[in-house]
Amino acid sequence: MLAPAIFMGNCTNGLVTSLAPYVGKPGKGSAILGNQEFVFHNKYVQRALDTACGSNPAFPKYCRTLFFLWAGNENTNLNTTLLPQIAETHPAGISSNQGIHYIQEYVSNEFRQFDHGPKKNKRIYGQAEPPAYPLENITAEMYVYYSLADASADHRDVERLPSYLSSLKNMYLVEDSTWDHIDFIFALKVKGTINDKVIKFCNDYELLHQ
């Protein structure tokens, strides 16, 4: 798992922390925003992104601000000239309930099912609070890669996982203290820092289980 945002109590991602007071617990905010489709890449949104973040961006500073609000803290690991290409596919469209669920995890500091409120929870789950996901039931070997500067998957939250995952084989902490959430995909040095290590673990596993 790369930068797993499972427990999120220490998350500092700007979107999560700014929306938490409104949708972090069941209420009017989540009722209004819930069950919606957020399609980031329809033709109208793409046209706006092309204008703001294209090869000749009209609003380069605005583009960078939006990107790092979504992705996390700005750092030097990302080739920012790739922003126009990244904006073509990221962030992907999601259900609003997915986003609300992440924010609920930040507020509750637990990895549990969607919180509909006590009354509906009782009907769906048979209890007032949503049940936790049984991570202890995972039997597949797990490898976790995480970092110190990740605004979405804080290292303190990731380091809770060994208590729940008996099948966890290795936790790799990136040595670069500036490595952020988005760097696990788009960083200039992602090949040597992450990809080569993932491939090596996969190859070693296959050799061991031939």
C-alpha positions in Angstrom: 0.0 0.0 0.0 1.3 3.4 -1.0 0.6 6.2 1.5 -2.6 4.5 2.9 -5.1 7.0 4.2 -6.8 4.5 6.6 -6.6 6.1 10.0 -6.8 9.9 9.4 -7.0 11.6 12.8 -3.7 13.6 12.2 -4.5 14.5 8.5 -3.7 18.1 7.6 -5.0 18.1 4.0 -6.6 21.4 3.4 -9.8 20.1 1.8 -10.4 17.6 4.6 -9.7 20.0 7.5 -11.7 22.8 6.0 -14.8 20.7 5.2 -14.7 18.7 8.5 -16.9 21.2 10.5 -19.6 20.9 7.9 -19.7 17.2 6.9 -17.5 15.4 9.4 -20.5 14.2 11.3 -24.1 13.4 10.1 -26.1 16.6 9.8 -27.4 19.2 7.4 -24.1 19.5 5.6 -23.8 15.9 4.7 -27.5 15.6 3.9 -27.2 18.4 1.4 -23.9 17.3 -0.2 -24.5 13.5 0.1 -25.5 11.2 -2.8 -24.0 13.6 -5.4 -21.8 12.8 -8.3 -18.6 14.9 -8.6 -17.4 14.5 -12.1 -14.3 16.5 -12.3 -13.5 15.8 -15.9 -16.6 16.6 -18.0 -16.0 18.9 -21.0 -16.8 22.1 -19.1 -14.4 21.4 -16.2 -11.7 20.3 -18.6 -12.1 23.6 -20.6 -11.7 25.6 -17.4 -8.6 23.5 -16.4 -7.1 24.0 -19.8 -7.5 27.7 -19.4 -6.1 27.9 -15.9 -3.5 25.1 -16.1 -2.8 24.4 -19.8 0.4 24.8 -21.7 0.0 28.6 -21.7 -1.9 29.0 -18.4 -4.0 32.1 -17.9 -3.9 31.7 -14.1 -0.7 29.8 -13.1 -0.7 30.8 -9.5 -4.4 29.9 -9.1 -3.7 26.6 -10.8 -0.9 25.8 -8.4 -3.0 26.8 -5.3 -5.9 24.6 -6.3 -3.6 21.6 -7.0 -1.7 21.8 -3.7 -5.0 22.4 -1.8 -6.1 19.0 -3.2 -2.7 17.2 -3.2 -1.1 18.5 0.0 1.9 20.7 1.0 3.8 22.2 -1.9 7.4 20.9 -2.1 10.3 20.5 -4.5 9.8 16.8 -5.4 7.1 17.5 -8.1 7.9 18.6 -11.6 5.3 21.5 -11.7 5.6 21.7 -15.5 3.6 18.5 -15.5 0.6 20.2 -13.9 -1.3 20.6 -17.2 -0.9 16.8 -17.9 -1.8 15.9 -14.3 -4.9 18.1 -14.4 -6.2 16.1 -17.4 -6.9 13.1 -15.1 -6.6 14.2 -11.5 -8.5 14.4 -9.3 -10.8 11.7 -10.8 -14.6 11.9 -10.4 -16.1 10.5 -7.2 -19.3 10.1 -5.3 -19.7 12.9 -2.7 -20.3 10.1 -0.2 -16.7 8.9 -0.7 -15.3 12.3 0.2 -17.6 12.6 3.2 -16.6 9.2 4.4 -12.9 10.2 4.4 -13.7 13.3 6.3 -15.7 11.3 8.8 -12.6 9.1 9.4 -10.6 12.3 10.1 -13.2 13.4 12.7 -13.7 10.0 14.3 -10.0 9.0 14.0 -11.3 5.5 13.3 -11.4 3.3 10.2 -15.1 2.4 10.1 -18.1 2.2 7.9 -20.1 5.2 6.8 -21.8 7.1 9.6 -25.5 7.8 8.7 -26.5 9.0 12.1 -27.6 6.9 15.1 -31.1 6.2 13.8 -30.1 5.0 10.4 -27.0 3.3 11.7 -29.2 1.2 14.0 -31.3 0.1 11.1 -28.4 -0.7 8.8 -25.7 -1.9 11.3 -27.8 -2.9 14.3 -26.0 -0.4 16.4 -25.9 3.4 16.9 -22.2 3.8 15.9 -20.9 2.5 12.6 -18.8 -0.7 13.0 -15.0 -0.6 12.4 -13.7 -2.5 9.4 -12.1 -5.8 10.6 -8.5 -5.2 9.4 -7.4 -8.2 11.5 -9.3 -10.4 8.9 -6.8 -9.6 6.1 -4.6 -12.5 5.5 -2.7 -11.4 2.3 0.9 -10.2 2.9 0.9 -6.4 3.2 3.7 -4.0 2.5 3.3 -0.3 3.4 5.2 2.7 2.1 4.7 6.0 3.8 6.4 9.3 4.5 6.9 12.1 7.1 5.5 15.0 5.1 2.3 13.3 3.9 -0.7 15.7 4.6 -3.3 13.0 3.9 -1.7 9.9 5.4 0.2 11.2 8.4 3.0 8.9 9.6 1.5 8.7 13.1 -1.8 7.3 11.6 0.0 4.9 9.3 2.1 3.6 12.2 -1.1 2.4 13.9 -1.5 -0.3 11.3 0.8 -2.9 12.8 -1.6 -3.3 15.7 -4.3 -4.3 13.3 -2.6 -6.1 10.5 -1.1 -9.4 11.5 -0.2 -10.0 7.9 1.9 -6.9 7.6 5.4 -7.9 6.4 7.2 -4.6 6.0 6.8 -0.8 6.5 9.0 1.4 4.5 9.4 5.0 5.6 10.7 7.2 2.8 14.0 8.9 4.0 13.2 12.2 2.2 11.6 14.3 4.9 9.8 16.4 2.2 8.1 13.5 0.5 4.3 14.2 0.4 1.2 12.2 -0.6 1.2 13.1 -4.3 4.9 12.3 -4.6 4.2 8.6 -4.4 2.9 8.9 -8.0 4.3 12.0 -9.6 7.6 12.9 -7.9 10.7 13.3 -10.0 12.5 10.6 -8.1 9.6 8.2 -7.7 11.3 5.4 -9.7 14.3 5.1 -7.3 12.5 6.0 -4.2 9.3 3.9 -4.5 8.8 2.0 -7.8 12.0 0.1 -7.8 11.4 -1.1 -4.2 7.9 -2.2 -5.0 9.1 -4.2 -8.0 11.8 -5.8 -5.9 9.4 -6.9 -3.2 7.1 -8.3 -5.9 9.9 -10.2 -7.6 11.2 -11.5 -4.3 7.7 -12.7 -3.3 7.4 -14.6 -6.7 10.8 -16.3 -6.2 9.9 -17.3 -2.7 6.6 -18.8 -3.7 7.5 -20.6 -7.0 
